[in-house]
Amino acid sequence: MTSNNLLTKNAVKVLLIILAITFLSYLPTLRNNFIYFDDDSHLLENAAIRVLDAQHVQEIFTTTVSKVYVPLTFLSFAIEYHFFKYNPFIYHLNNLLLHLAVTALVFYFALQVNLPLRAAFVAALLFGIHPMHVESVAWVTERKDVLYAFFYMLALCFYWRYLSTRKMLAYALTIVFGLLSILAKPMALSLPLILFVCDWLKKRQFDKWMIIDKIPHFLYIVSIAWITYSLNARVPGENISSGAIIWIWTAMFYISKFFFPSPLVPMYALPQPISLMNPHYLGAAALLIGIAIVAFVWRRNRWLWFALGFYFLSMFFLFRYDSVVDKSIVADRFLYLPCLGICFLVGYCIDYLLKKISKKEVFRKALTASLVLIALMLCSKTFAQTKIWNNSVTFWTHEIKYYPDNAMAYGNRGEAYKDARQYQLALNDFNKSIAVDPKYAESYNSRGQLYGMSGKTDAALNDFLKAIELKPNFDEAYNNLGIVFLMNNDLEKASESFNKALEIDPQNAEAHYNLGDFYLAKGEFDRAFEHFQKLIMINPQSAIGYNKRGSIYGIRKQYDLALADFQRSVALDPRNSEIYKNLGVVFEQKRMLNEALKNYNKALSIDPKYADAYYGRGNVLAITGRYQEAAKDFKMALTINPDHKGAQSSQDALLKILAQ
């Protein structure tokens, strides 16, 4: 069977069944939100994705986020943001569609490599519905997995066609899709090794061309993967024996989880103590020995060796030997594509067993019923697992259920509670996080923010200082410290703190805003302008940045520039009364009084207690001779703010006019 007639009508029907079952298993993901687990840094706070122009696309392809180079993934986010902003449904839908596409390619590739239709069905269905894949599909940030796997599978499909037909177009497309895959996630660096596995499965004769046609793949993959590797390189720990034990455990962890996927959590803790006397490590060693024995006994079974080769050669660089560097020493997402060989092996074995007992009706029905039951259990597990990723509270509560000593889990759940204004629950979680790990700087910073919001500046100050003591390069803590110093009217220390935050991270948008506002209040307009300008460069979608810069243009009497900034600001934040008030001021200065009046009215419709807007509208009404209405506005401004000097002055002047 050639690649041109693989998808017969029967095969297409089988594929549609696989995709339908997979889609239903993951249906709850479409109701999920973003979560505090890299969605913030990779998506919600990633300024590079907020503008789809040449400058920001260049930034996407020339920078890393969280020490990972995944430009194609971020470009996909930028396209989604351009059309749909932060609508979580779209991001989750695209993740699910990509997973369905990868599943379809797994099915097609299984037929390409001559797995029987029934075996291909089992393999692709198992891949599609396996609950260990939920992390890769239900987590927006892990677009990396489904996107790299999509192009990776395309590369494999075209490489097999190249092996079958020797057509150079197929070979060229292998390179193109391989390049796109490594640009989506560094895990694609295994592609050239897996191509060797394909050569072996195809029974290709070993010669120099087998090496030569991998050279282009090694060239682009090594150069791109190095960007990420150089930022995350590690050296083996001092204790070689414990390192070896950890390596064996991580290598076997994924195989055991594949066949027994429960429980599945976002972050797994390394079993303690690290010793072969620990049943976890002893069991892993026994499993590795068992796999070696099976591989030797069935050494002529090509599907067994294909499964082992695909797994180990695509995962070897993720088998850990230390317990310090990573927050997650193992993770479900790492098995997303490397399990393909295991899925093929399972499909082959089930097809083989069904053929063996084809004449024994009772056994065949019993096995079929058992397989259907297992499939239903996997679908049910996947369906339930996707709901865990619904929001940050459900997500981190699930983690805490299995690992109650995870300080990060409490801290991130506390952030979710804080955003929901459930401040007592947030405080409880921050306190619990610090109790679990007194050296977890992030929770001191978060608790300090909570104290600052409630006016407890001394407590906030102590927490920010503790966070900086534990994490000296904590730019966010320095920024928050500066805010507390401002609240305490310690201007010099506030300025020092904001500048320190920018020294650590020149791209800290909040620090630029705070420092700009600091200089604006001092009347140092040029210095303030400089920071608001940088804020806008970092985040071109910053409504407050345009508003502040527009205010300085207004002070400089550059009214056209001010108007452009305020209009840009109100387009980004149409419910901000201050921006409409500022627009009113500019239109008033430009003697466009009707437009000024409209904007003051809009500001007051949003905030009926906005003294400055009443004052501004009163001025316009007075200019147009509507003195009685103007008097009411000045009176209202003074009722709201008795110290409003402008309203008081205008009211006094108006009273003189009315007295004449």
C-alpha positions as CSV (number, residue, x, y, z in Angstrom):
1,M,0.0,0.0,0.0
2,T,1.4,3.4,-1.0
3,S,1.0,6.6,0.7
4,N,-1.4,7.8,-2.0
5,N,-4.1,5.3,-1.2
6,L,-3.7,4.9,2.6
7,L,-6.9,6.9,3.4
8,T,-9.5,4.6,2.0
9,K,-13.2,5.4,2.7
10,N,-13.0,2.9,5.5
11,A,-9.9,4.5,7.0
12,V,-11.5,7.9,6.8
13,K,-14.5,6.7,8.7
14,V,-12.2,5.2,11.3
15,L,-10.3,8.5,11.6
16,L,-13.5,10.5,12.0
17,I,-14.5,8.1,14.9
18,I,-11.1,8.7,16.6
19,L,-11.4,12.4,16.2
20,A,-15.0,12.5,17.5
21,I,-14.1,10.5,20.6
22,T,-11.0,12.6,21.3
23,F,-13.0,15.9,20.8
24,L,-15.7,14.8,23.3
25,S,-13.0,13.7,25.8
26,Y,-11.5,17.1,25.8
27,L,-14.7,19.1,25.5
28,P,-14.5,20.7,29.0
29,T,-11.3,22.5,27.9
30,L,-13.3,25.0,25.9
31,R,-14.8,26.4,29.1
32,N,-11.4,26.8,30.8
33,N,-9.7,30.0,31.7
34,F,-6.0,31.1,31.8
35,I,-4.1,30.0,35.0
36,Y,-1.3,31.2,37.2
37,F,1.2,28.7,35.8
38,D,3.2,30.4,33.0
39,D,0.0,31.7,31.3
40,D,0.8,35.0,33.0
41,S,4.4,35.3,31.8
42,H,4.1,33.6,28.4
43,L,0.8,35.2,27.4
44,L,-1.0,37.7,29.6
45,E,2.2,39.7,30.5
46,N,4.0,39.1,27.2
47,A,4.0,42.5,25.6
48,A,5.7,41.2,22.4
49,I,2.5,39.4,21.4
50,R,0.2,42.4,21.7
51,V,1.1,44.0,18.4
52,L,1.3,42.1,15.2
53,D,3.8,44.2,13.3
54,A,7.3,43.7,11.9
55,Q,9.0,45.2,15.0
56,H,7.2,42.9,17.4
57,V,7.5,39.8,15.2
58,Q,11.2,40.5,15.1
59,E,11.2,40.7,18.9
60,I,9.4,37.4,19.2
61,F,12.1,35.7,17.0
62,T,15.0,37.4,18.8
63,T,14.1,37.0,22.5
64,T,13.3,34.2,25.0
65,V,10.7,34.0,27.7
66,S,11.4,32.0,30.9
67,K,14.7,30.9,29.3
68,V,12.9,29.1,26.5
69,Y,13.1,30.0,22.8
70,V,9.7,29.2,21.2
71,P,9.1,32.0,18.7
72,L,6.6,30.1,16.5
73,T,4.4,29.4,19.6
74,F,4.5,33.1,20.6
75,L,3.7,34.1,17.0
76,S,0.6,31.9,17.2
77,F,-0.4,33.8,20.4
78,A,0.2,37.1,18.7
79,I,-2.1,36.2,15.8
80,E,-4.8,35.1,18.3
81,Y,-4.4,38.3,20.4
82,H,-4.6,40.5,17.2
83,F,-8.1,39.1,16.4
84,F,-9.5,38.0,19.7
85,K,-7.5,39.7,22.4
86,Y,-7.6,37.6,25.6
87,N,-10.6,35.4,24.9
88,P,-9.6,32.1,26.5
89,F,-12.0,30.1,24.4
90,I,-10.1,30.8,21.2
91,Y,-6.7,29.8,22.7
92,H,-8.2,26.6,24.1
93,L,-10.0,25.8,20.9
94,N,-6.8,26.1,18.9
95,N,-4.9,23.9,21.3
96,L,-7.6,21.2,20.9
97,L,-7.7,21.6,17.1
98,L,-4.0,21.1,17.0
99,H,-4.2,18.0,19.2
100,L,-6.9,16.6,16.8
101,A,-4.6,17.4,13.9
102,V,-1.6,15.6,15.6
103,T,-3.9,12.6,16.4
104,A,-4.9,12.4,12.7
105,L,-1.3,12.5,11.6
106,V,-0.4,9.7,14.1
107,F,-3.2,7.6,12.5
108,Y,-1.9,8.4,9.0
109,F,1.7,7.7,10.0
110,A,0.7,4.4,11.5
111,L,-0.8,3.4,8.2
112,Q,2.3,4.6,6.4
113,V,4.5,2.4,8.4
114,N,2.2,-0.6,7.6
115,L,0.4,-1.0,10.8
116,P,-2.9,-2.8,10.1
117,L,-6.0,-0.5,10.1
118,R,-7.2,-2.0,13.5
119,A,-3.8,-1.5,15.0
120,A,-3.6,2.1,13.7
121,F,-7.1,2.8,15.1
122,V,-6.0,1.6,18.6
123,A,-2.7,3.5,18.4
124,A,-4.2,6.8,17.3
125,L,-7.2,6.5,19.7
126,L,-4.9,5.8,22.6
127,F,-2.8,8.8,21.7
128,G,-5.8,11.0,21.3
129,I,-7.6,10.2,24.6
130,H,-4.7,9.4,26.9
131,P,-5.1,11.5,30.1
132,M,-1.4,12.2,30.3
133,H,-1.9,14.5,27.3
134,V,-4.4,16.7,29.1
135,E,-1.6,18.9,30.4
136,S,-0.4,19.6,26.8
137,V,-3.9,20.3,25.5
138,A,-5.7,22.0,28.4
139,W,-2.8,24.4,29.3
140,V,-2.6,27.3,26.9
141,T,1.1,27.8,27.6
142,E,1.7,24.3,26.3
143,R,0.7,25.3,22.9
144,K,4.4,24.5,22.5
145,D,3.6,20.7,22.7
146,V,0.7,20.5,20.3
147,L,2.3,22.9,17.8
148,Y,5.8,21.3,17.7
149,A,4.2,17.8,17.5
150,F,2.0,18.9,14.6
151,F,5.0,19.9,12.5
152,Y,7.1,17.0,13.9
153,M,4.5,14.5,12.7
154,L,4.3,16.2,9.3
155,A,8.1,15.9,9.0
156,L,7.9,12.2,9.9
157,C,5.1,11.6,7.3
158,F,7.1,13.3,4.6
159,Y,10.3,11.6,5.5
160,W,8.6,8.2,5.2
161,R,7.3,9.2,1.8
162,Y,10.9,10.2,0.9
163,L,12.1,6.8,2.0
164,S,9.4,5.2,-0.1
165,T,9.6,7.3,-3.2
166,R,13.0,9.0,-3.0
167,K,11.3,12.3,-4.2
168,M,13.3,15.3,-3.2
169,L,10.2,17.4,-2.6
170,A,9.2,15.1,0.2
171,Y,12.7,15.4,1.6
172,A,12.7,19.2,1.4
173,L,9.3,19.3,3.2
174,T,10.8,17.2,5.9
175,I,13.4,19.9,6.5
176,V,10.8,22.7,6.3
177,F,8.5,21.1,8.9
178,G,11.4,20.1,11.1
179,L,12.5,23.7,11.2
180,L,9.0,24.8,12.1
181,S,8.8,22.2,14.8
182,I,12.1,23.3,16.5
183,L,10.8,26.9,16.4
184,A,7.7,25.8,18.3
185,K,9.5,23.9,21.0
186,P,13.1,22.7,21.7
187,M,11.9,19.1,22.2
188,A,12.0,18.8,18.4
189,L,15.8,18.4,18.7
190,S,15.2,14.6,18.7
191,L,14.0,14.7,15.1
192,P,17.2,13.6,13.4
193,L,17.5,10.6,15.8
194,I,14.0,9.6,15.2
195,L,14.6,9.7,11.4
196,F,17.3,7.1,12.0
197,V,14.7,5.0,13.8
198,C,12.5,5.4,10.7
199,D,15.4,4.2,8.5
200,W,15.8,1.2,10.7
201,L,12.0,0.4,10.6
202,K,12.0,0.8,6.9
203,K,15.0,-1.6,6.7
204,R,17.0,1.0,4.9
205,Q,20.5,-0.1,4.0
206,F,23.1,1.6,6.1
207,D,25.4,3.8,3.9
208,K,26.8,7.3,3.8
209,W,23.6,8.8,2.4
210,M,21.8,7.7,5.6
211,I,24.1,10.1,7.4
212,I,24.3,12.8,4.8
213,D,20.5,13.3,4.6
214,K,20.4,14.0,8.4
215,I,23.1,16.7,8.2
216,P,20.7,19.6,7.3
217,H,18.5,18.6,10.2
218,F,21.4,18.6,12.7
219,L,22.5,22.0,11.5
220,Y,19.3,23.9,12.0
221,I,18.2,22.0,15.0
222,V,21.4,22.2,17.0
223,S,21.8,25.9,16.3
224,I,18.2,26.7,17.4
225,A,18.1,24.3,20.3
226,W,21.3,25.7,21.6
227,I,19.6,29.0,22.4
228,T,17.4,27.3,25.0
229,Y,20.1,24.8,26.1
230,S,22.7,27.4,26.8
231,L,20.3,29.1,29.2
232,N,19.4,25.9,31.0
233,A,22.6,23.9,30.9
234,R,23.3,21.8,33.9
235,V,26.2,19.8,35.2
236,P,25.8,16.4,37.1
237,G,25.4,16.7,40.8
238,E,28.2,15.9,43.2
239,N,26.6,12.6,44.3
240,I,27.0,10.3,41.2
241,S,25.1,7.4,42.8
242,S,22.0,9.5,43.7
243,G,22.2,11.1,40.2
244,A,22.0,7.7,38.6
245,I,19.1,6.6,40.8
246,I,17.2,9.8,39.9
247,W,17.9,9.3,36.2
248,I,16.5,5.7,36.3
249,W,13.4,6.9,38.2
250,T,12.7,9.7,35.8
251,A,13.2,7.4,32.8
252,M,10.8,4.9,34.1
253,F,8.3,7.4,35.6
254,Y,6.7,8.1,32.2
255,I,6.4,4.4,31.2
256,S,4.7,3.5,34.5
257,K,2.4,6.6,34.3
258,F,1.5,5.8,30.7
259,F,0.0,2.4,31.8
260,F,-1.2,3.6,35.2
261,P,-2.2,7.3,34.7
262,S,-3.3,8.1,38.2
263,P,-2.9,10.4,39.9
264,L,-2.0,13.1,37.4
265,V,-0.8,16.4,38.9
266,P,0.9,19.5,37.5
267,M,4.0,19.1,39.7
268,Y,5.4,15.9,41.0
269,A,7.6,15.8,44.0
270,L,10.8,13.7,43.9
271,P,10.4,10.7,46.3
272,Q,12.5,10.9,49.4
273,P,14.9,9.6,50.5
274,I,16.9,9.1,47.3
275,S,18.0,5.5,47.8
276,L,17.5,2.2,46.2
277,M,16.0,1.1,49.5
278,N,13.1,3.5,48.7
279,P,10.4,1.4,47.0
280,H,9.9,4.1,44.3
281,Y,13.5,3.9,43.2
282,L,13.7,0.1,43.6
283,G,10.6,-0.3,41.6
284,A,12.0,1.9,38.8
285,A,15.2,-0.1,38.7
286,A,13.2,-3.3,38.5
287,L,11.1,-1.9,35.7
288,L,14.2,-1.0,33.7
289,I,15.7,-4.4,34.2
290,G,12.3,-6.0,33.2
291,I,12.2,-3.9,30.0
292,A,15.8,-4.9,29.2
293,I,14.9,-8.6,29.6
294,V,11.8,-8.3,27.4
295,A,13.7,-6.4,24.8
296,F,16.3,-9.1,24.7
297,V,13.8,-12.0,24.6
298,W,11.8,-10.4,21.8
299,R,14.8,-8.8,20.2
300,R,13.4,-9.6,16.7
301,N,10.2,-7.8,17.3
302,R,10.6,-4.6,15.3
303,W,7.6,-2.9,16.9
304,L,9.0,-3.4,20.4
305,W,12.3,-1.9,19.4
306,F,10.6,0.9,17.5
307,A,8.6,1.8,20.6
308,L,11.8,1.7,22.8
309,G,13.9,3.6,20.3
310,F,11.2,6.3,19.8
311,Y,10.7,6.7,23.5
312,F,14.3,6.8,24.7
313,L,15.7,8.8,21.7
314,S,13.1,11.5,22.0
315,M,13.2,11.7,25.8
316,F,16.8,11.1,26.9
317,F,17.6,14.8,27.4
318,L,14.6,15.1,29.8
319,F,15.7,12.3,32.1
320,R,17.0,14.2,35.2
321,Y,19.8,13.4,37.5
322,D,19.5,16.3,40.0
323,S,16.7,17.5,42.3
324,V,17.7,21.2,42.6
325,V,17.4,22.9,39.3
326,D,13.8,22.1,38.3
327,K,10.6,22.9,40.0
328,S,9.1,20.0,38.1
329,I,11.6,17.2,37.7
330,V,9.1,15.2,35.7
331,A,5.9,16.4,34.0
332,D,3.1,14.8,32.0
333,R,3.6,17.1,29.1
334,F,7.1,15.7,28.3
335,L,5.5,12.4,27.2
336,Y,3.2,14.0,24.7
337,L,4.9,12.9,21.5
338,P,7.5,10.4,22.8
339,C,4.7,8.0,23.7
340,L,3.9,7.5,20.0
341,G,6.0,4.4,19.7
342,I,4.4,2.9,22.8
343,C,0.9,3.6,21.3
344,F,2.0,1.8,18.1
345,L,3.3,-1.1,20.1
346,V,0.0,-1.4,22.0
347,G,-2.0,-1.2,18.8
348,Y,0.2,-3.9,17.2
349,C,-0.2,-6.2,20.3
350,I,-4.0,-5.8,20.5
351,D,-4.3,-6.5,16.7
352,Y,-2.1,-9.5,17.1
353,L,-4.1,-10.9,20.0
354,L,-7.4,-10.4,18.2
355,K,-6.1,-12.2,15.2
356,K,-4.8,-15.1,17.4
357,I,-8.2,-15.6,19.0
358,S,-10.3,-14.7,15.9
359,K,-11.8,-18.2,15.8
360,K,-12.5,-18.3,19.6
361,E,-15.7,-16.1,19.7
362,V,-15.9,-16.0,23.5
363,F,-12.4,-14.9,24.0
364,R,-12.6,-12.4,21.2
365,K,-15.8,-10.8,22.6
366,A,-14.3,-10.8,26.1
367,L,-11.1,-9.0,24.9
368,T,-13.1,-6.6,22.8
369,A,-15.4,-5.7,25.8
370,S,-12.4,-5.3,28.0
371,L,-10.7,-2.9,25.5
372,V,-13.9,-0.9,25.2
373,L,-14.1,-0.6,28.9
374,I,-10.5,0.5,29.2
375,A,-11.1,3.1,26.4
376,L,-14.2,4.4,28.3
377,M,-12.1,4.6,31.5
378,L,-9.4,6.6,29.7
379,C,-12.0,9.0,28.2
380,S,-13.6,9.5,31.5
381,K,-10.3,10.2,33.2
382,T,-9.3,12.6,30.5
383,F,-12.7,14.4,30.7
384,A,-12.4,14.8,34.4
385,Q,-8.7,15.8,34.2
386,T,-9.5,18.7,31.8
387,K,-11.8,20.2,34.5
388,I,-8.9,20.5,36.9
389,W,-7.4,23.0,34.5
390,N,-10.5,25.2,34.5
391,N,-9.0,28.0,36.6
392,S,-6.2,28.7,39.0
393,V,-8.1,27.8,42.1
394,T,-9.2,24.4,40.8
395,F,-5.8,23.8,39.3
396,W,-3.7,24.5,42.4
397,T,-6.3,23.0,44.8
398,H,-5.8,19.7,42.9
399,E,-2.0,20.0,43.3
400,I,-2.3,20.7,47.0
401,K,-4.6,17.7,47.4
402,Y,-1.7,15.4,46.5
403,Y,1.3,17.6,47.6
404,P,0.2,19.7,50.6
405,D,3.8,20.9,51.1
406,N,4.0,22.7,47.8
407,A,4.7,26.4,48.6
408,M,4.2,27.5,45.0
409,A,0.8,25.9,44.9
410,Y,-0.4,27.9,47.9
411,G,1.2,31.1,46.6
412,N,-0.4,30.9,43.1
413,R,-3.8,29.9,44.5
414,G,-3.5,33.0,46.8
415,E,-2.8,35.1,43.7
416,A,-6.0,33.8,42.1
417,Y,-8.0,34.6,45.3
418,K,-6.4,38.1,45.4
419,D,-7.5,38.7,41.8
420,A,-11.0,37.6,42.8
421,R,-10.9,40.0,45.7
422,Q,-11.2,37.1,48.2
423,Y,-8.6,38.7,50.3
424,Q,-8.9,36.6,53.4
425,L,-8.5,33.4,51.4
426,A,-5.6,34.9,49.6
427,L,-3.9,35.9,52.9
428,N,-4.5,32.4,54.3
429,D,-2.8,30.9,51.3
430,F,0.2,33.2,51.4
431,N,0.6,32.5,55.1
432,K,0.4,28.7,54.4
433,S,2.9,29.0,51.6
434,I,5.4,30.8,53.9
435,A,4.8,28.3,56.7
436,V,5.5,25.4,54.3
437,D,8.7,27.1,52.9
438,P,10.0,30.2,54.8
439,K,12.4,30.8,52.0
440,Y,9.8,31.2,49.2
441,A,10.3,34.8,48.3
442,E,7.3,35.1,45.9
443,S,4.8,34.6,48.7
444,Y,6.4,37.3,50.9
445,N,6.1,39.6,47.9
446,S,2.4,38.6,47.3
447,R,1.5,39.0,51.0
448,G,3.2,42.4,51.0
449,Q,1.0,43.5,48.2
450,L,-2.0,42.4,50.1
451,Y,-0.9,44.3,53.2
452,G,-0.2,47.4,51.1
453,M,-3.7,47.3,49.6
454,S,-5.2,47.2,53.1
455,G,-3.0,50.1,54.3
456,K,-0.7,48.1,56.5
457,T,2.4,49.7,55.1
458,D,4.8,48.6,57.9
459,A,3.9,44.9,57.4
460,A,4.1,45.4,53.6
461,L,7.6,46.9,53.9
462,N,8.8,44.0,56.1
463,D,7.5,41.5,53.5
464,F,9.1,43.2,50.5
465,L,12.4,43.5,52.3
466,K,12.3,39.8,53.2
467,A,11.5,38.9,49.6
468,I,14.5,40.9,48.4
469,E,16.7,39.3,51.1
470,L,15.7,35.8,49.9
471,K,15.9,36.8,46.2
472,P,18.2,39.7,45.6
473,N,17.3,40.2,42.0
474,F,13.6,40.3,42.6
475,D,12.7,43.3,40.5
476,E,8.9,43.1,41.2
477,A,9.6,43.2,45.0
478,Y,11.8,46.3,44.5
479,N,9.0,47.9,42.5
480,N,6.5,47.2,45.2
481,L,8.9,48.4,47.8
482,G,9.1,51.7,46.0
483,I,5.3,52.0,46.1
484,V,5.4,51.5,49.9
485,F,8.1,54.2,50.3
486,L,5.8,56.5,48.2
487,M,2.9,55.8,50.6
488,N,5.2,56.7,53.5
489,N,6.3,59.8,51.7
490,D,9.9,58.7,51.5
491,L,10.5,59.9,48.0
492,E,14.3,59.3,47.9
493,K,14.0,55.6,48.8
494,A,11.0,55.3,46.5
495,S,13.1,56.5,43.6
496,E,16.0,54.3,44.5
497,S,13.7,51.2,44.6
498,F,12.1,51.9,41.3
499,N,15.5,52.5,39.7
500,K,16.8,49.2,41.2
501,A,13.9,47.3,39.7
502,L,14.8,48.8,36.3
503,E,18.5,48.0,36.8
504,I,17.5,44.3,37.3
505,D,15.0,44.3,34.5
506,P,14.9,47.3,32.1
507,Q,11.7,45.9,30.6
508,N,9.8,46.1,33.9
509,A,6.8,48.1,32.7
510,E,5.3,48.8,36.1
511,A,8.6,50.2,37.4
512,H,8.7,52.6,34.4
513,Y,5.2,53.7,35.1
514,N,5.8,54.2,38.8
515,L,9.0,56.1,38.2
516,G,7.3,58.2,35.4
517,D,4.5,59.0,37.8
518,F,7.0,59.9,40.5
519,Y,8.8,62.4,38.2
520,L,5.4,63.8,36.9
521,A,4.3,64.5,40.5
522,K,7.6,66.3,41.1
523,G,7.2,68.4,37.9
524,E,10.2,66.8,36.2
525,F,8.3,66.4,33.0
526,D,11.2,65.4,30.7
527,R,12.2,62.6,33.0
528,A,8.6,61.5,33.4
529,F,8.1,61.5,29.6
530,E,11.2,59.3,29.1
531,H,9.7,56.6,31.3
532,F,6.2,56.7,29.8
533,Q,7.8,56.5,26.4
534,K,9.7,53.4,27.4
535,L,6.6,52.0,28.9
536,I,4.8,52.3,25.6
537,M,7.7,50.8,23.8
538,I,7.6,47.8,26.1
539,N,3.8,47.5,26.0
540,P,2.2,49.3,23.0
541,Q,-1.2,48.3,24.4
542,S,-0.7,50.3,27.6
543,A,-3.7,52.6,28.0
544,I,-2.3,54.2,31.1
545,G,1.1,54.8,29.3
546,Y,-0.6,56.7,26.5
547,N,-2.8,58.6,29.0
548,K,0.3,59.7,31.0
549,R,2.3,60.6,27.9
550,G,-0.7,62.6,26.6
551,S,-0.9,64.5,29.8
552,I,2.7,65.6,29.4
553,Y,2.1,66.6,25.8
554,G,-0.8,68.7,27.1
555,I,1.4,70.4,29.7
556,R,3.8,71.2,26.8
557,K,0.8,72.6,24.8
558,Q,1.4,70.0,22.1
559,Y,-2.4,69.4,21.9
560,D,-2.5,67.4,18.7
561,L,0.0,64.9,20.1
562,A,-1.9,64.8,23.3
563,L,-5.2,64.3,21.5
564,A,-3.7,61.3,19.6
565,D,-2.4,59.7,22.8
566,F,-5.7,60.2,24.6
567,Q,-7.7,58.7,21.7
568,R,-5.3,55.8,21.6
569,S,-5.7,55.3,25.4
570,V,-9.5,55.5,25.3
571,A,-9.6,52.9,22.5
572,L,-7.6,50.5,24.7
573,D,-9.6,51.3,27.9
574,P,-13.0,52.7,27.0
575,R,-14.3,52.6,30.6
576,N,-11.6,54.9,32.1
577,S,-13.3,58.2,33.2
578,E,-9.9,60.0,33.5
579,I,-9.1,59.6,29.9
580,Y,-12.4,61.1,28.8
581,K,-11.8,64.0,31.2
582,N,-8.3,64.5,29.6
583,L,-9.8,64.4,26.1
584,G,-12.3,67.1,27.3
585,V,-9.4,69.3,28.5
586,V,-7.6,69.0,25.2
587,F,-10.7,69.7,23.1
588,E,-11.4,72.7,25.4
589,Q,-7.9,74.0,24.8
590,K,-8.4,73.5,21.0
591,R,-11.7,75.4,21.4
592,M,-13.6,72.4,20.1
593,L,-16.2,73.0,22.8
594,N,-18.9,70.5,21.7
595,E,-16.4,67.7,21.6
596,A,-15.1,68.8,25.0
597,L,-18.6,68.7,26.4
598,K,-19.2,65.2,25.0
599,N,-16.1,63.9,26.7
600,Y,-16.8,65.5,30.1
601,N,-20.3,64.0,29.9
602,K,-18.9,60.6,29.1
603,A,-16.4,60.8,32.0
604,L,-19.3,61.7,34.4
605,S,-21.5,58.8,33.0
606,I,-18.7,56.4,34.1
607,D,-17.9,58.2,37.4
608,P,-20.7,60.5,38.6
609,K,-18.5,61.6,41.5
610,Y,-15.6,62.8,39.4
611,A,-14.8,66.4,40.7
612,D,-12.4,67.2,37.9
613,A,-14.9,66.3,35.2
614,Y,-17.6,68.6,36.8
615,Y,-15.0,71.4,36.9
616,G,-14.0,70.9,33.3
617,R,-17.6,70.7,32.1
618,G,-18.4,73.8,34.2
619,N,-15.7,75.7,32.4
620,V,-17.1,74.8,29.0
621,L,-20.6,75.7,30.1
622,A,-19.4,79.0,31.4
623,I,-17.5,79.8,28.1
624,T,-20.7,79.1,26.1
625,G,-22.8,81.4,28.4
626,R,-24.7,78.6,30.2
627,Y,-23.9,80.2,33.6
628,Q,-26.5,78.6,35.8
629,E,-25.5,75.1,34.6
630,A,-21.9,76.0,35.1
631,A,-22.6,77.1,38.6
632,K,-24.2,73.8,39.4
633,D,-21.1,71.9,38.1
634,F,-18.7,74.0,40.1
635,K,-20.8,73.5,43.2
636,M,-20.9,69.7,42.6
637,A,-17.1,69.6,42.2
638,L,-16.7,71.4,45.5
639,T,-19.2,69.2,47.2
640,I,-17.2,66.1,46.1
641,N,-13.8,67.8,46.8
642,P,-14.0,70.9,49.0
643,D,-10.3,71.6,48.4
644,H,-10.7,71.8,44.6
645,K,-8.9,75.1,44.0
646,G,-9.9,75.3,40.3
647,A,-13.5,74.8,41.0
648,Q,-13.4,77.4,43.8
649,S,-11.7,80.0,41.6
650,S,-14.1,79.4,38.7
651,Q,-17.1,79.6,41.0
652,D,-15.9,82.9,42.5
653,A,-15.4,84.3,39.0
654,L,-18.8,83.1,37.9
655,L,-20.5,84.6,40.9
656,K,-19.0,88.0,40.0
657,I,-20.4,87.6,36.5
658,L,-23.8,86.7,37.8
659,A,-23.8,89.5,40.3
660,Q,-23.3,92.1,37.5
